[in-house]
Amino acid sequence: MLAAINDHLQPGLKLLFVGFNPSLRSGETGHHYANPRNRFYTIIHEAGLTQRRYRPEEDQDLLELGYGFTNIVARPTLAAADITAEEYAEGRVILRDKIRTYRPKVVCFVGKGVYEKYSGRRDVQWGFQETSVVEGVWEFVAPSSSGLVRMKLDEIVAIFSKLHEHLD
């Protein structure tokens, strides 16, 4: 069984990225968004959040930019469909506690489903949410960066670029 990968958290983050859970490739390498078909690092670069395209093995270096990483479920799986209801229930509480502890300015949920599992809300829209689960922390819903997502890259980048505008 693959081990959970390390979070990259610290107080005072500008932005905390939250995924469903690590891919099998991330579980093997110990780095966030490590599946070669995952477009995460391309998306955040093209959205203006980074000056260059980072590689998964540099994920901890994004802490210097004020960007952190965690997941709602720690266990690596082949697909989000492999996550159990019990894992989501436990992960929701753990994630809320992490957000309360570290208090990032913005939490970006990388996938609408991640936010729905966290917040218990349905039919959420892309972008900033009107009310937050943790008071004083902005919540932003973005498309998943998985290569399985059928949205065009430029559409996803356009949504993520709203984060860049807010952080400036």
C-alpha positions in Angstrom: 0.0 0.0 0.0 1.3 3.4 -0.9 1.9 5.9 1.9 0.2 9.3 2.1 2.3 12.2 0.8 3.4 15.1 2.9 1.3 18.2 3.1 3.1 21.5 2.4 1.7 23.8 5.0 2.9 26.8 7.0 1.2 29.8 8.7 0.5 32.8 6.5 0.0 31.0 3.2 -1.5 33.2 0.5 -3.0 30.1 -1.2 -3.7 26.6 -0.2 -4.4 24.1 -3.0 -6.7 21.2 -2.0 -7.0 18.1 -4.1 -9.2 15.0 -3.8 -6.3 12.7 -2.9 -2.9 11.8 -4.3 -2.6 9.8 -7.5 -0.8 6.5 -7.4 2.1 8.3 -9.1 2.1 10.9 -6.4 2.1 8.1 -3.8 5.1 6.6 -5.5 7.1 9.8 -5.8 5.9 11.7 -2.7 5.0 14.8 -4.7 1.7 16.5 -5.4 0.2 16.4 -8.9 3.0 14.0 -10.1 0.9 12.1 -12.7 2.4 13.0 -16.1 -1.1 13.6 -17.5 -2.0 16.0 -14.7 -1.9 19.6 -16.0 -1.6 21.4 -12.6 1.8 23.0 -12.9 1.0 24.1 -16.5 -2.3 25.6 -15.4 -1.0 27.6 -12.5 1.9 28.9 -14.6 -0.3 29.9 -17.5 -2.8 31.5 -15.1 0.0 33.8 -13.9 0.4 32.3 -10.4 4.0 31.3 -11.0 6.8 32.9 -13.0 7.8 29.6 -14.5 6.4 26.1 -14.9 7.4 24.1 -11.8 7.8 20.3 -11.8 6.1 18.0 -9.3 9.4 17.3 -7.5 9.6 21.0 -6.8 6.2 21.2 -5.0 7.7 22.1 -1.7 9.4 25.1 -3.4 6.0 26.7 -3.9 6.0 27.4 -0.1 8.4 30.2 -0.9 5.6 31.8 -3.0 3.2 31.4 -0.2 1.4 28.4 -1.8 0.7 25.2 0.1 -0.7 21.7 -0.7 -3.0 19.2 0.9 -5.8 16.8 0.0 -9.2 16.0 1.5 -8.2 12.3 1.6 -4.6 11.3 2.2 -4.7 7.8 0.7 -3.4 7.5 -2.9 -5.8 5.8 -5.3 -6.1 5.2 -9.0 -9.2 7.4 -9.1 -11.3 9.6 -6.8 -14.1 7.1 -7.3 -12.0 4.7 -5.1 -12.4 7.0 -2.0 -14.9 5.7 0.5 -17.7 7.8 2.2 -15.9 7.2 5.5 -12.7 8.6 4.2 -14.5 11.7 3.0 -16.2 12.1 6.3 -12.9 11.9 8.2 -11.1 14.0 5.6 -13.6 16.8 5.8 -13.0 17.2 9.6 -9.2 17.0 9.2 -9.1 19.5 6.4 -11.3 22.0 8.3 -8.9 21.7 11.2 -5.9 22.3 8.9 -7.6 25.4 7.4 -8.5 26.7 10.9 -4.9 26.1 12.1 -3.0 27.6 9.2 -5.5 30.2 8.0 -4.4 30.7 4.4 -5.8 33.8 2.7 -7.4 31.6 0.0 -8.2 27.9 -0.2 -8.4 26.7 -3.8 -10.3 23.4 -4.2 -8.9 21.7 -7.3 -12.1 20.1 -8.4 -15.7 21.0 -7.8 -16.3 17.6 -6.2 -13.6 18.2 -3.7 -15.4 21.4 -2.5 -18.7 19.6 -2.5 -17.3 16.8 -0.3 -15.7 19.4 2.0 -18.6 21.9 2.3 -21.6 19.6 1.9 -22.9 22.1 -0.7 -24.2 21.1 -4.2 -24.4 23.0 -7.4 -21.5 25.3 -6.6 -20.1 27.6 -9.3 -16.5 28.1 -10.3 -14.6 30.8 -8.5 -15.0 32.5 -5.1 -17.8 31.2 -2.9 -20.1 33.7 -1.1 -19.8 32.0 2.3 -16.9 30.1 3.7 -16.8 27.0 5.9 -14.0 28.6 7.9 -14.8 32.2 8.6 -12.2 34.7 7.3 -10.8 32.3 4.7 -11.7 32.8 1.1 -12.8 29.6 -0.7 -12.3 29.2 -4.4 -13.5 26.4 -6.6 -11.5 25.5 -9.7 -11.7 22.6 -12.1 -9.6 19.5 -11.5 -6.3 19.6 -13.3 -6.5 15.9 -14.1 -6.0 14.9 -17.7 -9.4 13.1 -17.5 -11.2 16.4 -17.3 -12.8 17.3 -20.6 -12.6 21.1 -20.3 -10.2 22.8 -22.6 -7.0 23.9 -21.0 -7.6 27.6 -21.8 -11.0 27.4 -20.0 -9.4 26.0 -16.9 -6.6 28.6 -17.0 -9.2 31.4 -17.3 -10.8 30.2 -14.1 -7.5 29.8 -12.2 -6.4 33.3 -13.4 -9.1 34.8 -11.2 -7.0 33.7 -8.3 -4.0 35.6 -9.6 -6.2 38.7 -9.9 -7.4 38.3 -6.3 -3.9 37.7 -4.8 -2.3 40.8 -6.5 
